[in-house]
Amino acid sequence: MYSLFKSVIDNDRSSVVICDTNHTIVYMNKSAIERYHKDLTGSSLLDCHNPKSNEIIIKVVDWFRKSCDNNMIYTFHNEKENKDVYMVALRDDEGALIGYYEKHEYRNSETAKVYDFSKSLI
């Protein structure tokens, strides 16, 4: 089962950086490693941001902890890349917070042809 979930993350064209509740980066997909120009696994996400951003990240994670219903929050729109960005809670089977990640939703229409088997999109 783990391989299936890992494959979903690895094949996402968007950057996926997964953190535990201590803000340690536990996984980065290929898109994230390319975007940030290195594998930051094992590092603190808080070392990658300024103090104001860290304050907001900590506040969001505290909000995730307050209720199992607090699972996603909109963080900003990146005009240059035409995408919305969210922080998403990761929970175990009992609903306890076990981590979080940042989700990117691009707003550009797909340019590939429908079912074009001649090339890969990833």
Residue pairs with C-beta under 8 A, 6 or more apart in sequence:
9 16
9 18
9 27
9 29
10 29
10 30
11 122
12 29
12 31
13 31
13 121
13 122
14 31
14 103
14 104
14 105
14 106
15 28
15 29
15 31
15 32
15 35
15 36
15 102
15 104
16 27
16 28
16 29
16 31
16 32
16 101
16 102
16 103
17 25
17 27
17 28
17 32
17 36
17 40
17 45
17 101
17 102
18 25
18 26
18 27
18 28
18 90
18 99
18 100
18 101
19 25
19 26
19 45
19 99
19 100
19 101
20 26
20 98
20 99
21 61
21 65
21 97
21 98
21 99
21 100
22 44
23 44
23 45
23 46
23 57
23 58
23 61
24 42
24 43
24 44
24 45
25 40
25 41
25 42
25 43
25 44
25 45
26 41
26 99
27 41
28 36
28 39
28 40
28 41
33 39
36 48
40 48
45 57
46 54
46 57
46 58
49 57
56 75
57 87
60 73
60 75
60 87
60 100
61 97
61 100
63 70
63 73
64 70
64 71
64 89
64 97
64 100
65 97
68 91
68 95
70 89
71 88
71 89
71 91
72 86
72 87
72 88
72 89
72 103
73 86
73 87
74 84
74 85
74 86
75 85
75 86
75 87
75 102
76 84
76 85
77 83
77 84
77 85
78 84
78 85
81 106
82 106
82 107
82 108
83 104
83 105
83 106
83 107
84 104
84 105
84 107
85 102
85 103
85 104
85 105
86 102
86 103
86 105
87 100
87 101
87 102
87 103
88 100
88 101
88 102
88 103
89 97
89 99
89 100
90 97
90 98
90 99
90 100
90 101
91 97
91 98
92 98
112 119
112 121
